Amino acid sequence: MKNDVLRWGIIGGGLMGREFASALGRWFALTDEDLPKAELVAVCDLSESAREWFRRVPTVQQITADAEELLQNPDVDAVYVALPHHLHRDFYFKTLRAGKDLLAEKPFGIDLEAAQTIRDEAENLGRFVRCSSELPFLPGGQRVWRFLSENRADLGRILEIRAGFHHSSDLDASKPANWKRQNATCGQAGVMNDLGMHVAHLPLRLGWKPRSVYAQLQKGYALRPDGRGGQTLCDTWDNALLHCDLEIAGESVPMRWEMKRMAPTETNTWFIEVLGTQAGIRFSTKEPKTLYIFENGREQWWKTTDLGHKMAFETVTGGIFEAGFPDSILQMLASFAAERAGVLGDKFGMVRPEEAVLSHQIWQAALQSHQTKRAVRV
Ligand SMILES: NC(=O)c1ccc[n+]([C@@H]2O[C@H](COP(=O)([O-])OP(=O)(O)OC[C@H]3O[C@@H](n4cnc5c(N)ncnc54)[C@H](O)[C@@H]3O)[C@@H](O)[C@H]2O)c1
């Protein structure tokens, strides 16, 4: 495995395509000898300025506006597809049928039906497919995952679970709209399609599948500047509160998922909190170095620790220097490469196709719940 190279292509070189390329550029910082090397060799985007940006990446040999050309390239092993949601199904299919492995972007198809067909196609063709969700790979997310996987019994009876992802950028009514603000391109699930996978990944991996959901959905500004001097319709849900019921050890447990584009003061805040009768744990990117834990006693106190920045896949940086968003992407890509190569071991894995399908089942139930004002079985 040592000398193998995982050769990547990107279809969609916008915001996330560039983040992916930049994170991959730091691959040599990873110290794990079992990981294959990885490099970006091909990029496809319709926009000339997007393609032009990739000329700065020295390993890139092919830059094209035609996805078929990239998919015919025998030097590409796996493709990261970072396109608007209405294009996911078509381009994920093309990628799989071209014999490439796939790193899909969330929400893994615009709706449940798309997600199911992509999952089925990947299974039929035997391709390795994972879906993006990088924030649980930050050191705080990893500590929460380890604690809850290995010390579940220490929590006692679980009382409540809360997880969320909050932005405030949509409070700015002058912010121009893009495809993420329109149902036709973002999907009917709106903010759930946009932010939901970040929230769902860790709870679903811990086996916390909602039995039912009661949802409250809100829209933001109906009109926004279109960036060309006019205005355009924004019809997506901007905020979603999902009150879920699940069963843990024979008990009914409330789990609240919060996805908000209009959360005053919040800028990319990802958090999870789990409270039990004996102990609890809490992490938020608002305090990226701090892990909160409480143990029950005569009084309950939140204990905090500077958790440091040691990563699951160690890097030359060690555990001292601060981790950020690009590091979480590098860790996620390392996880993809390790799992694909069969060397993930007990490390945390990316979202699996069946988890992505389950997330869409939850969003579908949430849409129905909001409409009927009733809890809906998932
Ligand atoms: N994981 C995360 O944290 C995260 C963050 C933001 C977005 N996303 C997801 O990433 C995906 C892309 O989002 P983005 O913010 O990068 O979008 P974006 O609009 O910035 O980029 C999309 C790119 O796709 C290109 N494109 C459109 N149609 C194409 C086609 N037919 N062929 C080739 N290129 C085409 C566009 O020119 C554009 O450069 C979405 O699924 C989104 O939900 C994930």
The ligand as an SDF file (V2000), in Angstrom:
LIG
                    3D

 44 48  0  0  0  0  0  0  0  0999 V2000
  -19.0860   19.8660    3.0670 N   0  0  0  0  0  0  0  0  0  0  0  0
  -19.2990   21.1610    3.2360 C   0  0  0  0  0  0  0  0  0  0  0  0
  -18.9360   21.7470    4.2450 O   0  0  0  0  0  0  0  0  0  0  0  0
  -19.9590   21.9270    2.1410 C   0  0  0  0  0  0  0  0  0  0  0  0
  -19.9610   23.3350    2.1450 C   0  0  0  0  0  0  0  0  0  0  0  0
  -20.5720   23.9990    1.0810 C   0  0  0  0  0  0  0  0  0  0  0  0
  -21.1780   23.2760    0.0530 C   0  0  0  0  0  0  0  0  0  0  0  0
  -21.1760   21.9220    0.1060 N   0  0  0  0  0  0  0  0  0  0  0  0
  -21.8060   21.1030   -0.9690 C   0  0  0  0  0  0  0  0  0  0  0  0
  -20.9070   21.0520   -2.0670 O   0  0  0  0  0  0  0  0  0  0  0  0
  -21.6530   21.0240   -3.3000 C   0  0  0  0  0  0  0  0  0  0  0  0
  -21.2080   22.2090   -4.1490 C   0  0  0  0  0  0  0  0  0  0  0  0
  -21.4010   23.3990   -3.3970 O   0  0  0  0  0  0  0  0  0  0  0  0
  -20.4640   24.6790   -3.6260 P   0  0  0  0  0  0  0  0  0  0  0  0
  -20.7370   25.5820   -2.4800 O   0  0  0  0  0  0  0  0  0  0  0  0
  -19.0730   24.2640   -3.9000 O   0  0  0  0  0  0  0  0  0  0  0  0
  -21.1370   25.2510   -4.9580 O   0  0  0  0  0  0  0  0  0  0  0  0
  -20.5570   26.3400   -5.9460 P   0  0  0  0  0  0  0  0  0  0  0  0
  -21.7390   26.9480   -6.6090 O   0  0  0  0  0  0  0  0  0  0  0  0
  -19.5560   27.2230   -5.2780 O   0  0  0  0  0  0  0  0  0  0  0  0
  -19.7390   25.4500   -7.0050 O   0  0  0  0  0  0  0  0  0  0  0  0
  -20.3660   24.6140   -7.9460 C   0  0  0  0  0  0  0  0  0  0  0  0
  -19.4840   24.5780   -9.1880 C   0  0  0  0  0  0  0  0  0  0  0  0
  -20.0420   23.6480  -10.1080 O   0  0  0  0  0  0  0  0  0  0  0  0
  -19.8550   24.1580  -11.4190 C   0  0  0  0  0  0  0  0  0  0  0  0
  -20.8170   23.4880  -12.2930 N   0  0  0  0  0  0  0  0  0  0  0  0
  -22.1620   23.6600  -12.3450 C   0  0  0  0  0  0  0  0  0  0  0  0
  -22.6860   22.8330  -13.2640 N   0  0  0  0  0  0  0  0  0  0  0  0
  -21.6600   22.0980  -13.7800 C   0  0  0  0  0  0  0  0  0  0  0  0
  -21.5660   21.0690  -14.7500 C   0  0  0  0  0  0  0  0  0  0  0  0
  -22.6510   20.6280  -15.3920 N   0  0  0  0  0  0  0  0  0  0  0  0
  -20.3530   20.5610  -15.0400 N   0  0  0  0  0  0  0  0  0  0  0  0
  -19.2450   21.0240  -14.4060 C   0  0  0  0  0  0  0  0  0  0  0  0
  -19.2640   22.0050  -13.4810 N   0  0  0  0  0  0  0  0  0  0  0  0
  -20.4630   22.5370  -13.1820 C   0  0  0  0  0  0  0  0  0  0  0  0
  -20.0950   25.6450  -11.2680 C   0  0  0  0  0  0  0  0  0  0  0  0
  -19.5280   26.3800  -12.3440 O   0  0  0  0  0  0  0  0  0  0  0  0
  -19.4160   25.9220   -9.9370 C   0  0  0  0  0  0  0  0  0  0  0  0
  -18.0500   26.3030  -10.1090 O   0  0  0  0  0  0  0  0  0  0  0  0
  -23.1220   21.0210   -2.8880 C   0  0  0  0  0  0  0  0  0  0  0  0
  -23.5880   19.7110   -2.8300 O   0  0  0  0  0  0  0  0  0  0  0  0
  -23.1190   21.6490   -1.4880 C   0  0  0  0  0  0  0  0  0  0  0  0
  -24.2070   21.2460   -0.6800 O   0  0  0  0  0  0  0  0  0  0  0  0
  -20.5630   21.2370    1.1140 C   0  0  0  0  0  0  0  0  0  0  0  0
  1  2  1  0
  2  3  2  0
  2  4  1  0
  4  5  1  0
  4 44  2  0
  5  6  2  0
  6  7  1  0
  7  8  2  0
  8  9  1  0
  8 44  1  0
  9 10  1  0
  9 42  1  0
 10 11  1  0
 11 12  1  0
 11 40  1  0
 12 13  1  0
 13 14  1  0
 14 15  2  0
 14 16  1  0
 14 17  1  0
 17 18  1  0
 18 19  2  0
 18 20  1  0
 18 21  1  0
 21 22  1  0
 22 23  1  0
 23 24  1  0
 23 38  1  0
 24 25  1  0
 25 26  1  0
 25 36  1  0
 26 27  1  0
 26 35  1  0
 27 28  2  0
 28 29  1  0
 29 30  1  0
 29 35  2  0
 30 31  1  0
 30 32  2  0
 32 33  1  0
 33 34  2  0
 34 35  1  0
 36 37  1  0
 36 38  1  0
 38 39  1  0
 40 41  1  0
 40 42  1  0
 42 43  1  0
M  CHG  2   8   1  16  -1
M  END
$$$$
